[in-house]
Amino acid sequence: MEYRIIKSPSQGTIDILNRRKGSGTSSPIGPVDAVGLIQGRIIEMVCAADVAEKAVGVTVEDIRGSCPQNMIMLAIFGDTASVEAALDEIKQREKRGVEEW
């Protein structure tokens, strides 16, 4: 899996992510302190979304794209501390090789 965090994302970045959300633009993400981006296989992304939402108060959205390797990307929206905590928890689970997330 690959991880990135954008602290204080610009409105343009939020607009790009809102346009590419799997849930569409009907429920746009408002102003947020940070966006965590994580990319991997679909099985990893479903588990990562579950871990992130259970760990802290964040919103997780799938981000549509066209990747020939069938990689999926999630965006984790929230305050900076929550997004960092969600990404840390996902990384810890991956590092431990936990099959039961």
Residue frames as a rotation matrix with the C-alpha (Angstrom) as fourth column:
MET 1
0.576 0.817 0.000 0.00
0.817 -0.576 0.000 0.00
0.000 0.000 -1.000 0.00
GLU 2
-0.552 -0.680 0.482 1.05
0.655 -0.712 -0.254 3.59
0.516 0.176 0.839 -0.61
TYR 3
0.344 0.622 -0.703 0.21
0.922 -0.366 0.127 6.45
-0.178 -0.692 -0.700 1.74
ARG 4
-0.635 -0.473 0.611 0.23
0.499 -0.855 -0.142 10.23
0.590 0.215 0.779 1.52
ILE 5
0.116 0.678 -0.725 -1.19
0.930 -0.330 -0.161 12.99
-0.348 -0.656 -0.669 3.68
ILE 6
-0.376 -0.111 0.920 -2.13
0.525 -0.843 0.113 16.47
0.763 0.526 0.376 2.56
LYS 7
-0.293 0.225 -0.929 -2.30
0.874 -0.331 -0.356 18.95
-0.388 -0.916 -0.099 5.41
SER 8
-0.114 0.377 -0.919 -4.42
-0.029 -0.926 -0.376 22.06
-0.993 -0.016 0.117 4.81
PRO 9
-0.427 -0.046 0.903 -5.55
0.821 0.398 0.409 20.95
-0.378 0.916 -0.132 1.34
SER 10
-0.933 0.094 -0.347 -6.36
-0.219 -0.914 0.341 23.72
-0.286 0.394 0.873 -1.11
GLN 11
0.009 0.999 -0.031 -9.92
-0.487 -0.022 -0.873 24.19
-0.873 0.023 0.486 -2.30
GLY 12
0.123 -0.032 -0.992 -8.81
-0.984 0.126 -0.126 23.00
0.129 0.992 -0.017 -5.74
THR 13
-0.850 -0.470 -0.238 -7.59
-0.418 0.877 -0.238 19.71
0.320 -0.104 -0.942 -4.25
ILE 14
-0.641 0.699 0.316 -10.88
-0.099 0.333 -0.938 19.25
-0.761 -0.633 -0.144 -2.38
ASP 15
0.209 0.729 -0.652 -12.76
-0.799 -0.257 -0.543 19.99
-0.564 0.634 0.529 -5.62
ILE 16
-0.339 -0.411 -0.846 -10.76
-0.832 0.551 0.066 17.33
0.439 0.726 -0.529 -7.52
LEU 17
-0.997 -0.074 0.029 -11.48
-0.078 0.849 -0.523 14.74
0.014 -0.523 -0.852 -4.83
ASN 18
-0.345 0.938 0.024 -15.17
-0.318 -0.093 -0.944 15.68
-0.883 -0.333 0.330 -4.67
ARG 19
0.175 0.386 -0.906 -15.50
-0.973 -0.073 -0.219 15.20
-0.151 0.920 0.363 -8.44
ARG 20
-0.339 -0.443 -0.830 -13.81
-0.640 0.755 -0.141 11.77
0.689 0.484 -0.540 -8.26
LYS 21
-0.609 0.150 0.779 -15.61
-0.691 0.381 -0.614 10.41
-0.389 -0.912 -0.129 -5.20
GLY 22
-0.961 0.253 -0.112 -17.32
0.179 0.876 0.447 7.08
0.212 0.410 -0.887 -5.69
SER 23
-0.362 0.872 -0.330 -20.43
0.779 0.088 -0.621 8.42
-0.513 -0.482 -0.710 -3.92
GLY 24
0.057 0.359 0.932 -20.66
0.875 -0.467 0.126 11.29
0.480 0.808 -0.341 -6.40
THR 25
-0.800 -0.414 0.435 -20.95
0.254 -0.890 -0.380 15.00
0.544 -0.193 0.817 -5.76
SER 26
0.188 0.971 0.147 -24.34
0.173 -0.180 0.968 14.80
0.967 -0.157 -0.202 -4.02
SER 27
0.950 0.059 -0.308 -22.62
0.312 -0.068 0.948 14.75
0.035 -0.996 -0.083 -0.63
PRO 28
0.426 -0.843 0.329 -19.56
0.053 -0.340 -0.939 16.99
0.903 0.418 -0.100 -1.02
ILE 29
0.187 -0.509 -0.840 -16.83
0.976 0.197 0.098 16.99
0.115 -0.838 0.534 1.57
GLY 30
0.956 0.206 0.209 -16.60
0.175 -0.972 0.157 20.40
0.235 -0.114 -0.965 3.19
PRO 31
0.345 -0.867 0.361 -13.56
-0.660 -0.497 -0.563 22.16
0.668 -0.044 -0.743 4.52
VAL 32
0.941 -0.144 -0.305 -11.16
0.298 0.780 0.550 19.72
0.159 -0.609 0.777 6.24
ASP 33
0.669 -0.744 0.006 -7.81
-0.545 -0.485 0.684 20.09
-0.506 -0.461 -0.729 7.95
ALA 34
-0.485 -0.874 0.018 -6.22
-0.692 0.397 0.603 17.10
-0.535 0.280 -0.797 6.21
VAL 35
0.725 0.579 -0.373 -6.73
-0.688 0.588 -0.425 14.40
-0.027 0.565 0.825 3.61
GLY 36
-0.229 -0.744 0.628 -5.04
-0.500 0.643 0.580 11.02
-0.835 -0.181 -0.520 3.84
LEU 37
0.463 0.307 -0.831 -4.63
-0.880 0.275 -0.388 9.17
0.109 0.911 0.397 0.58
ILE 38
-0.281 -0.491 0.824 -4.06
-0.517 0.801 0.301 5.44
-0.809 -0.341 -0.479 0.51
GLN 39
0.309 0.302 -0.902 -3.80
-0.945 0.204 -0.255 3.17
0.107 0.931 0.348 -2.52
GLY 40
-0.690 -0.525 0.499 -3.77
-0.566 0.821 0.081 -0.60
-0.452 -0.227 -0.863 -2.77
ARG 41
-0.882 0.393 -0.260 -5.72
0.121 0.722 0.681 -3.69
0.455 0.569 -0.685 -3.74
ILE 42
-0.135 0.933 0.335 -9.47
-0.432 -0.359 0.827 -3.64
0.892 -0.033 0.451 -3.18
ILE 43
0.441 0.282 -0.852 -9.33
0.525 0.689 0.499 -6.16
0.728 -0.668 0.156 -0.33
GLU 44
-0.497 -0.707 -0.503 -6.79
0.850 -0.279 -0.447 -3.98
0.176 -0.649 0.740 1.48
MET 45
-0.854 0.153 0.497 -8.80
-0.081 -0.983 0.164 -0.81
0.514 0.100 0.852 0.84
VAL 46
0.227 0.970 -0.093 -12.06
-0.090 0.116 0.989 -2.22
0.970 -0.216 0.114 2.21
CYS 47
0.359 -0.182 -0.915 -10.26
0.857 0.453 0.246 -3.32
0.370 -0.873 0.319 5.38
ALA 48
-0.724 -0.689 -0.028 -8.38
0.659 -0.678 -0.326 0.00
0.205 -0.254 0.945 5.60
ALA 49
-0.443 0.649 0.618 -11.63
-0.226 -0.748 0.624 1.97
0.868 0.137 0.478 5.35
ASP 50
0.557 0.674 -0.485 -13.12
0.250 0.421 0.872 -0.09
0.792 -0.607 0.066 8.16
VAL 51
-0.006 -0.669 -0.743 -10.06
0.985 0.123 -0.119 0.37
0.171 -0.733 0.659 10.37
ALA 52
-0.824 -0.357 0.440 -9.94
0.346 -0.932 -0.108 4.14
0.449 0.063 0.892 9.73
GLU 53
-0.134 0.865 0.484 -13.59
-0.304 -0.501 0.811 4.72
0.943 -0.039 0.330 10.54
LYS 54
0.667 0.366 -0.649 -13.45
0.423 0.532 0.734 2.57
0.614 -0.764 0.200 13.68
ALA 55
-0.196 -0.873 -0.446 -10.19
0.928 -0.018 -0.373 4.11
0.317 -0.487 0.814 14.94
VAL 56
-0.748 -0.116 -0.654 -11.17
0.372 -0.889 -0.268 7.78
-0.550 -0.443 0.708 14.87
GLY 57
0.276 0.939 -0.207 -13.81
0.397 -0.308 -0.865 10.21
-0.875 0.157 -0.457 13.63
VAL 58
-0.704 -0.495 -0.509 -12.94
-0.301 -0.442 0.845 10.45
-0.643 0.748 0.162 9.94
THR 59
0.582 0.806 -0.111 -14.89
-0.406 0.170 -0.898 10.17
-0.704 0.568 0.426 6.70
VAL 60
-0.543 -0.749 0.379 -13.60
-0.054 0.482 0.875 7.69
-0.838 0.454 -0.302 4.12
GLU 61
0.604 0.677 -0.421 -14.46
-0.479 -0.113 -0.870 7.87
-0.637 0.727 0.256 0.42
ASP 62
0.076 -0.559 0.825 -13.32
0.683 0.632 0.366 5.76
-0.726 0.536 0.430 -2.49
ILE 63
0.092 -0.173 -0.981 -11.77
-0.485 -0.868 0.107 7.80
-0.870 0.466 -0.163 -5.28
ARG 64
0.812 0.313 0.492 -12.47
0.249 0.577 -0.778 6.77
-0.527 0.754 0.391 -8.86
GLY 65
0.056 -0.817 -0.574 -9.60
-0.733 -0.423 0.532 6.45
-0.678 0.391 -0.623 -11.27
SER 66
0.947 0.163 -0.276 -8.35
-0.312 0.665 -0.679 4.35
0.073 0.729 0.680 -14.13
CYS 67
0.051 -0.945 0.324 -5.42
-0.904 0.094 0.416 2.26
-0.424 -0.314 -0.850 -13.05
PRO 68
0.237 0.034 -0.971 -4.32
-0.749 0.642 -0.160 -0.62
0.618 0.766 0.177 -15.28
GLN 69
-0.758 -0.558 -0.340 -3.04
-0.195 0.690 -0.697 -2.51
0.623 -0.462 -0.632 -12.22
ASN 70
0.149 0.942 -0.302 -6.56
0.267 0.255 0.929 -2.40
0.952 -0.219 -0.214 -10.67
MET 71
-0.770 -0.395 -0.501 -5.39
0.602 -0.193 -0.775 -0.38
0.210 -0.898 0.386 -7.68
ILE 72
0.381 0.917 0.121 -8.00
0.698 -0.371 0.613 1.43
0.606 -0.149 -0.781 -5.64
MET 73
-0.747 -0.611 0.261 -7.55
0.291 -0.654 -0.698 4.73
0.597 -0.445 0.667 -3.81
LEU 74
0.330 0.778 -0.534 -9.27
0.903 -0.097 0.418 5.96
0.273 -0.621 -0.735 -0.65
ALA 75
-0.405 -0.353 0.844 -9.37
-0.004 -0.922 -0.388 9.48
0.914 -0.161 0.371 0.70
ILE 76
-0.018 0.311 -0.950 -9.61
0.967 0.248 0.063 9.88
0.256 -0.917 -0.305 4.46
PHE 77
-0.144 0.090 0.985 -11.04
0.146 -0.983 0.111 13.29
0.979 0.160 0.129 5.42
GLY 78
0.661 0.429 -0.615 -10.86
0.675 0.017 0.737 14.91
0.327 -0.903 -0.279 8.84
ASP 79
0.883 -0.441 0.158 -8.82
-0.466 -0.793 0.393 16.96
-0.048 -0.421 -0.906 11.23
THR 80
0.211 -0.906 -0.367 -5.05
-0.754 0.088 -0.651 16.46
0.622 0.415 -0.664 11.00
ALA 81
-0.507 -0.437 0.743 -4.68
-0.842 0.435 -0.319 14.43
-0.184 -0.787 -0.588 14.20
SER 82
0.307 0.723 0.619 -7.53
-0.475 0.680 -0.559 12.08
-0.825 -0.123 0.552 13.26
VAL 83
0.873 -0.035 -0.486 -6.26
-0.458 0.284 -0.842 11.50
0.167 0.958 0.232 9.72
GLU 84
-0.138 -0.989 -0.050 -2.75
-0.828 0.143 -0.542 10.82
0.543 -0.034 -0.839 11.03
ALA 85
-0.385 0.055 0.921 -4.15
-0.749 0.565 -0.346 8.43
-0.539 -0.823 -0.177 13.67
ALA 86
0.702 0.694 0.160 -6.22
-0.428 0.591 -0.683 6.58
-0.569 0.411 0.712 11.05
LEU 87
0.639 -0.538 -0.550 -3.21
-0.543 0.191 -0.817 6.18
0.545 0.821 -0.170 8.74
ASP 88
-0.385 -0.809 0.445 -1.01
-0.893 0.204 -0.401 5.07
0.234 -0.551 -0.801 11.65
GLU 89
0.006 0.473 0.881 -3.53
-0.628 0.688 -0.364 2.40
-0.778 -0.551 0.301 12.66
ILE 90
0.922 0.315 -0.224 -3.75
-0.358 0.476 -0.803 1.11
-0.146 0.821 0.551 9.08
LYS 91
0.259 -0.916 -0.306 0.05
-0.696 0.042 -0.717 1.00
0.670 0.399 -0.626 8.80
GLN 92
-0.406 -0.392 0.826 0.34
-0.890 0.375 -0.260 -0.87
-0.207 -0.840 -0.501 12.11
ARG 93
0.473 0.652 0.593 -2.18
-0.437 0.758 -0.485 -3.49
-0.766 -0.030 0.643 10.99
GLU 94
0.886 -0.190 -0.424 -0.36
-0.371 0.261 -0.891 -3.90
0.280 0.946 0.161 7.69
LYS 95
-0.038 -0.989 0.141 3.03
-0.867 -0.038 -0.498 -4.15
0.498 -0.141 -0.856 9.43
ARG 96
-0.313 -0.012 0.950 1.78
-0.759 0.604 -0.242 -6.87
-0.571 -0.797 -0.198 11.77
GLY 97
-0.846 0.013 -0.533 0.37
-0.417 0.607 0.677 -8.75
0.332 0.795 -0.508 8.81
VAL 98
-0.639 0.679 0.362 -2.95
-0.216 0.293 -0.931 -9.09
-0.738 -0.674 -0.040 10.55
GLU 99
-0.939 0.339 0.060 -5.28
0.190 0.366 0.911 -11.07
0.287 0.867 -0.408 8.34
GLU 100
0.023 0.961 -0.276 -8.25
0.944 0.070 0.322 -10.40
0.329 -0.268 -0.906 10.59
TRP 101
-0.759 -0.316 0.568 -8.60
0.236 -0.948 -0.212 -6.63
0.606 -0.027 0.795 10.61
